[in-house]
Structures are given as C-alpha cells and as structure tokens.
Amino acid sequence: MHAIRLHTFGPAENLVHEKTDDPVTGPGQVRIAVAAAGVHLLDTFLRAGETGGPMPPPDLPTIPGREVAGTVESVGDGVDPEWLGRRVVAHIGLRPGGYAELTVTEAERLHALPDSLDAAEAVAMIGTGRTTMGFLHFAEVTADDVVIITAAAGGVGSLLVQYARNIGAYAVGLVGGPEKVARVRDLGADTAADYTDPAWPDAVRAALGDRRPTVLLDTVGGTAARTAADLLAPGGRHLVLGWSSGTPLEFTEAELAERGITSVNVLGPDWLSRIGGDDPLRRMEEAALTEAATGRWTPLVQRYPLARAAEAHRALETRGTVGKVVLEP
C-alpha cells in the first residue's frame, strides 16, 4: 500500500508519501480500505516531536492519523463477518496509521457510516465532531445567549456556529481573514468579524446594539481571545478548548471577581469523568454523526490527496484552511 510516513521529527516536508507493507489484521480487528483520513492540529505537534496533551511523540518511523472512514476489507478472529464490505468510520485512538490506503483498528471502534454522509464528512464528525459535543456539554449554551466563537471557520468552530444557530442563540463568528467571513455567515452566524481587522470589536458592538456577549467559546487564545473577552458582559462565561495561537487566555483573580466572569478549561485528564456515564467518547461520536446525518450540522471539509499531506499540514499550521482537513487516498 501507499502511506504517509514520518522518519524524522521536524517540518511538514518530513512527511513522505511512499510504499510500505500492508497492515495485518489481528484478533478482534478489522482492516479498512481508507477513503478519507482526518488531519488534526495535534498531528502537526506530534510530527514536530512535541507532546500532544497526554500523547507522547510516536516511535519512528510512523504513519500519522487517527481518524478514518472507508470500507472493511478483512476481519480478524472473533469479529462478526457481517462487517465485511460495510462502509465505516472510526477513531482509532492512540494507535497511528490513518494516513494510508489501508489501516487496522479494533472492531469495537467502528460505526456504520450513515448513507447520507460521504467518507470525508464522517471523518469530520468522528474526531472533531465528538470534541465539539464534549465542549457543548460544558458550555450549556441556551437560546438566550450571545456567543462569540473563535476560529469560527475551523472544524470545531464551524460546528459551534451551527449549534448556536439551531438552538436560537445569537452567534458571533470570529475568523482570521476576510475570505472566511462569508463562509461563517453562510453557516448561520448572525455576525462575523475578521480579527485581523483592528476595527472588528467596534463592528461587533455596532451589530449587537444594547446586547453584550454572554459566552466566549475559545479554541484560539492569544490577542484575539483577549479582545473578545473584553466584550463579555458582567457574569459572562469563558470556556477553553485549546489555544491554537500558542498562548492561552488567562484572567487574574481580581478581574474574574470584578467582572463576575467564569473561565473554565474544558480539556484535562478528568474531562471524560466529568461528562460521566458509560463510554462517553462513543456516545459523543454517535451524537455527532447523528447531527450530520440528519442535516442539522453540515461539516465543512477541505480535501487534499493523500500524497499532499505535507501541504495539508502547512495549511493547517498557517491557518489557511476552512473546516476539517481531510486526506483522500
């Protein structure tokens, strides 16, 4: 098979499209002919040799990627043969191997791919969609909220915009670049602003009139999030899912007390236990797939051929992408 392999940590150019051995299916596993593989910002950190939250850099050489959709072409011992030939989507967990024509994963990780979704759309839901579901669990956004969403044209942000639209909340989409403003408005944002324009806070204030934002859903941090936080109403809520800018937004205790703001980092080693219940990851995956299959969420997908994985990584790192980045063998 052909795959993207990483032999040395470093820049995107270190991702090599080459031929390698087909993976072997073990007991309880299936082999998938990959039609789409998700690219995650975490993949760029691991490629550079950095840690990705709880994940250490992988052993080399490695095939990156943990989100796949395709067709089951073989099954191992103990696996129901009914899976053979079925279209599926799976998050393969800590095991790498997604950027390839073939990959192996445990059968228990599979979801039947809904007929209404293509492989790339399903991949957008299995990882990014489930993360969004977890974020929303803690955000508790209601129809009465005015919500600022950072990176609103990204994989998570674009889904948050649609969620806010669907429940009747007022959505302010914050994006990096004028070309993304129209895309976010098309998704249902009531107001969209380009944070590279120094006048964007004034534009948001003018659009809101007497209202003030009550919630900031933040995946970016840095200057953009700081400016957005300054717009929050007293008693506003700041929820953090990450800081792609490299700098988390932090408040002093005095500022939190004076403004009555709460700031919660959703991520952490105990986030799944805080969600509670049996197998919360799978529940969130199922919920995200249902949102897309029923048309309530429309995944934004930016597609690249598998051989152009390095280009996809560069685009993601420089914020030159819209929606979920997906490789197609």
C-alpha positions as CSV (number, residue, x, y, z in Angstrom):
1,M,0.0,0.0,0.0
2,H,0.9,3.7,-0.2
3,A,1.1,5.7,3.0
4,I,2.4,8.9,4.5
5,R,5.4,8.0,6.7
6,L,7.4,10.1,9.1
7,H,11.0,9.0,9.6
8,T,12.4,12.1,11.4
9,F,10.6,14.7,13.5
10,G,10.5,18.2,12.0
11,P,8.7,20.3,9.5
12,A,5.8,19.2,7.2
13,E,8.3,18.3,4.5
14,N,9.3,15.3,6.5
15,L,6.0,13.6,5.7
16,V,6.9,11.2,2.9
17,H,4.4,9.5,0.5
18,E,5.9,6.1,-0.1
19,K,5.1,2.4,-0.4
20,T,5.1,0.2,2.7
21,D,3.8,-3.2,3.9
22,D,0.1,-3.7,4.2
23,P,-1.1,-3.8,7.9
24,V,-2.0,-7.2,9.2
25,T,-5.3,-7.8,10.9
26,G,-5.1,-9.4,14.4
27,P,-7.8,-10.9,16.6
28,G,-10.7,-8.6,17.2
29,Q,-9.5,-6.2,14.5
30,V,-10.6,-5.2,11.0
31,R,-8.7,-3.8,8.1
32,I,-10.2,-0.8,6.4
33,A,-9.6,0.4,2.8
34,V,-9.3,4.1,3.7
35,A,-11.4,6.6,1.7
36,A,-10.7,9.5,4.0
37,A,-8.3,10.3,6.8
38,G,-8.7,13.2,9.2
39,V,-5.9,15.7,9.8
40,H,-5.8,17.2,13.3
41,L,-3.8,20.1,14.7
42,L,-2.5,17.5,17.2
43,D,-0.9,15.7,14.2
44,T,1.3,18.7,13.5
45,F,2.6,18.8,17.1
46,L,3.4,15.1,17.1
47,R,5.1,15.4,13.7
48,A,7.4,18.1,15.1
49,G,8.3,15.8,18.0
50,E,6.2,17.7,20.6
51,T,3.8,16.2,23.0
52,G,0.1,16.3,22.2
53,G,-1.6,16.6,25.6
54,P,-1.4,13.1,27.1
55,M,0.2,11.7,23.9
56,P,4.0,11.5,23.7
57,P,5.7,11.8,20.4
58,P,5.4,8.5,18.5
59,D,8.1,5.9,17.8
60,L,9.6,6.3,14.4
61,P,9.0,5.6,11.6
62,T,5.3,6.1,11.9
63,I,2.2,6.6,9.8
64,P,0.3,9.6,11.4
65,G,-3.5,9.9,11.6
66,R,-6.2,8.6,14.0
67,E,-9.5,9.3,12.2
68,V,-10.5,7.2,9.2
69,A,-13.5,6.2,7.1
70,G,-13.7,3.6,4.4
71,T,-14.8,0.1,3.7
72,V,-14.0,-3.0,5.8
73,E,-12.0,-5.4,3.6
74,S,-11.0,-8.1,6.1
75,V,-11.8,-9.1,9.6
76,G,-9.7,-10.9,12.3
77,D,-10.6,-13.8,14.5
78,G,-13.6,-13.1,16.7
79,V,-15.0,-10.3,14.5
80,D,-18.5,-10.6,13.1
81,P,-18.1,-11.2,9.3
82,E,-21.1,-9.0,8.7
83,W,-18.7,-6.1,8.9
84,L,-17.1,-7.2,5.6
85,G,-17.8,-4.8,2.8
86,R,-19.5,-2.3,5.0
87,R,-18.8,1.5,4.9
88,V,-17.5,2.5,8.3
89,V,-15.9,5.4,10.2
90,A,-13.7,5.1,13.3
91,H,-11.4,7.0,15.6
92,I,-8.5,4.6,16.0
93,G,-7.4,6.0,19.4
94,L,-3.8,6.3,20.3
95,R,-2.8,3.9,17.5
96,P,-1.4,5.9,14.5
97,G,-1.9,4.7,10.9
98,G,-4.7,6.7,9.4
99,Y,-2.7,8.5,6.6
100,A,-2.7,5.3,4.4
101,E,-4.6,3.4,1.8
102,L,-5.1,0.6,4.4
103,T,-5.3,0.7,8.2
104,V,-6.2,-1.6,11.1
105,T,-8.3,-0.9,14.1
106,E,-10.4,-2.8,16.7
107,A,-13.8,-3.7,15.6
108,E,-15.3,-2.2,18.7
109,R,-14.3,1.2,17.5
110,L,-16.4,1.0,14.3
111,H,-19.5,3.0,13.4
112,A,-21.6,2.1,10.4
113,L,-21.2,5.1,8.1
114,P,-24.6,6.8,7.5
115,D,-25.8,6.6,3.9
116,S,-26.3,10.4,3.9
117,L,-22.6,11.1,4.6
118,D,-19.6,10.7,2.4
119,A,-16.4,9.4,4.0
120,A,-14.8,12.8,4.4
121,E,-17.9,14.3,6.2
122,A,-18.0,11.3,8.5
123,V,-14.3,11.7,9.4
124,A,-15.0,15.3,10.3
125,M,-17.6,14.1,12.8
126,I,-15.7,11.1,14.4
127,G,-13.0,13.3,15.9
128,T,-13.8,17.0,15.6
129,G,-17.5,16.4,15.9
130,R,-17.1,14.4,19.1
131,T,-14.8,17.1,20.6
132,T,-17.5,19.7,19.8
133,M,-20.1,17.6,21.5
134,G,-17.9,17.4,24.6
135,F,-17.3,21.2,24.5
136,L,-21.0,21.8,24.3
137,H,-21.7,19.6,27.3
138,F,-19.8,22.0,29.5
139,A,-20.8,25.2,27.7
140,E,-24.5,24.8,28.4
141,V,-25.4,27.5,25.7
142,T,-29.1,28.5,25.6
143,A,-31.2,30.4,23.2
144,D,-30.8,33.5,25.5
145,D,-27.0,33.6,25.0
146,V,-24.9,35.8,22.7
147,V,-22.0,33.6,21.8
148,I,-18.6,34.6,20.5
149,I,-16.9,31.7,18.7
150,T,-13.2,31.9,17.9
151,A,-11.8,30.2,14.8
152,A,-15.4,30.0,13.6
153,A,-14.4,28.7,10.1
154,G,-12.4,25.8,11.6
155,G,-13.5,22.3,12.2
156,V,-14.8,22.8,15.7
157,G,-15.8,26.4,15.3
158,S,-18.0,25.8,12.2
159,L,-20.0,23.2,14.1
160,L,-20.4,25.5,17.1
161,V,-21.8,28.2,14.8
162,Q,-24.4,25.8,13.5
163,Y,-25.3,24.6,17.0
164,A,-25.9,28.2,18.1
165,R,-28.0,28.8,15.0
166,N,-30.0,25.6,15.6
167,I,-31.0,26.5,19.2
168,G,-31.7,30.1,18.5
169,A,-28.7,31.7,20.2
170,Y,-27.0,34.8,18.7
171,A,-23.7,33.7,17.2
172,V,-20.8,36.0,16.6
173,G,-18.2,34.2,14.4
174,L,-14.6,35.3,14.8
175,V,-12.3,34.4,11.9
176,G,-8.8,35.1,10.6
177,G,-9.2,36.6,7.1
178,P,-11.9,38.4,5.1
179,E,-12.4,35.4,2.8
180,K,-13.7,33.4,5.8
181,V,-16.3,35.9,6.9
182,A,-18.9,35.0,4.2
183,R,-18.4,31.3,4.9
184,V,-19.3,31.7,8.5
185,R,-22.3,33.8,7.7
186,D,-23.5,31.1,5.4
187,L,-23.3,28.7,8.3
188,G,-25.7,30.8,10.2
189,A,-23.6,33.3,12.2
190,D,-25.6,36.4,13.0
191,T,-22.4,38.4,12.9
192,A,-19.0,37.5,11.6
193,A,-15.8,39.5,12.1
194,D,-12.2,39.3,10.9
195,Y,-9.9,39.6,13.8
196,T,-7.0,40.8,11.5
197,D,-9.0,44.0,11.1
198,P,-8.2,46.2,14.1
199,A,-11.7,47.7,13.9
200,W,-13.5,44.3,14.4
201,P,-14.6,45.0,18.1
202,D,-16.3,48.2,17.1
203,A,-18.1,46.3,14.3
204,V,-19.3,43.7,16.7
205,R,-20.5,46.3,19.2
206,A,-22.4,48.0,16.5
207,A,-24.1,44.8,15.4
208,L,-25.1,43.9,18.9
209,G,-26.5,47.3,19.9
210,D,-27.5,47.2,23.5
211,R,-26.7,43.5,23.9
212,R,-23.3,42.1,25.2
213,P,-21.8,38.7,24.6
214,T,-22.5,36.3,27.4
215,V,-20.4,33.3,26.3
216,L,-16.9,33.1,24.7
217,L,-16.1,29.6,23.2
218,D,-12.4,29.8,22.8
219,T,-10.1,27.5,20.8
220,V,-7.5,30.1,19.9
221,G,-6.4,32.2,22.9
222,G,-3.9,34.9,22.3
223,T,-4.7,38.5,21.4
224,A,-8.0,37.7,19.5
225,A,-9.4,35.9,22.5
226,R,-8.3,38.6,24.9
227,T,-10.1,41.3,22.8
228,A,-13.2,39.1,22.6
229,A,-13.1,38.6,26.4
230,D,-13.1,42.3,26.9
231,L,-16.5,42.4,25.2
232,L,-18.1,39.9,27.6
233,A,-21.0,41.1,29.7
234,P,-20.6,41.0,33.5
235,G,-21.2,37.4,34.6
236,G,-20.0,36.1,31.2
237,R,-18.6,32.7,30.7
238,H,-15.3,31.8,29.0
239,L,-14.8,28.2,28.0
240,V,-11.5,27.0,26.7
241,L,-10.9,24.0,24.4
242,G,-7.4,24.9,23.4
243,W,-5.1,27.7,22.3
244,S,-4.0,27.3,18.7
245,S,-2.3,30.7,18.9
246,G,0.2,29.1,21.3
247,T,-0.9,31.4,24.2
248,P,-3.8,30.6,26.4
249,L,-6.1,33.4,27.6
250,E,-5.8,33.9,31.3
251,F,-7.6,36.1,33.7
252,T,-6.4,37.4,37.1
253,E,-8.4,36.5,40.1
254,A,-9.1,40.2,40.6
255,E,-10.5,40.5,37.0
256,L,-12.7,37.4,37.5
257,A,-14.1,38.8,40.7
258,E,-14.6,42.3,39.5
259,R,-16.4,41.3,36.3
260,G,-18.1,38.2,37.7
261,I,-16.7,36.2,34.8
262,T,-16.1,32.4,35.0
263,S,-13.3,30.8,33.0
264,V,-13.2,27.0,32.6
265,N,-10.7,24.9,30.7
266,V,-12.8,22.0,29.3
267,L,-9.8,19.9,28.5
268,G,-7.9,17.9,31.1
269,P,-7.2,14.4,32.3
270,D,-10.6,14.2,34.0
271,W,-12.8,15.7,31.3
272,L,-14.4,12.4,30.4
273,S,-15.2,11.5,34.0
274,R,-16.8,15.0,34.3
275,I,-19.1,14.1,31.4
276,G,-19.9,10.8,33.1
277,G,-21.9,7.8,32.0
278,D,-20.8,4.7,30.1
279,D,-18.3,5.2,27.2
280,P,-18.7,8.9,26.8
281,L,-16.4,9.1,23.8
282,R,-18.5,6.7,21.8
283,R,-21.7,8.5,22.9
284,M,-20.3,11.8,21.6
285,E,-19.2,10.1,18.4
286,E,-22.7,8.8,17.8
287,A,-24.3,12.1,18.7
288,A,-22.0,14.0,16.3
289,L,-22.7,11.5,13.4
290,T,-26.4,11.8,14.0
291,E,-26.2,15.6,13.8
292,A,-24.6,15.4,10.4
293,A,-26.6,12.5,9.1
294,T,-29.9,14.4,9.9
295,G,-28.6,17.6,8.3
296,R,-28.6,19.7,11.5
297,W,-24.8,20.0,11.1
298,T,-23.1,20.4,7.7
299,P,-19.4,19.6,8.1
300,L,-17.1,22.0,6.3
301,V,-14.3,19.9,4.7
302,Q,-11.1,20.9,3.0
303,R,-9.9,17.9,1.0
304,Y,-6.3,17.0,-0.1
305,P,-5.0,14.0,-2.0
306,L,-3.1,11.7,0.4
307,A,0.2,12.4,-1.4
308,R,-0.2,16.1,-0.5
309,A,-0.2,15.5,3.3
310,A,2.7,17.9,3.8
311,E,0.8,20.7,2.1
312,A,-2.2,20.0,4.3
313,H,-0.1,20.2,7.4
314,R,1.4,23.5,6.3
315,A,-2.0,25.0,5.5
316,L,-3.3,23.9,8.9
317,E,-0.4,25.4,10.8
318,T,-0.7,28.7,9.0
319,R,-4.5,28.9,9.5
320,G,-5.0,28.7,5.8
321,T,-7.8,26.1,6.0
322,V,-11.6,26.1,6.3
323,G,-13.3,23.4,8.2
324,K,-11.9,19.9,8.8
325,V,-8.8,19.0,6.8
326,V,-9.1,15.5,5.2
327,L,-6.8,13.4,3.1
328,E,-8.2,11.2,0.4
329,P,-6.1,8.2,-0.9
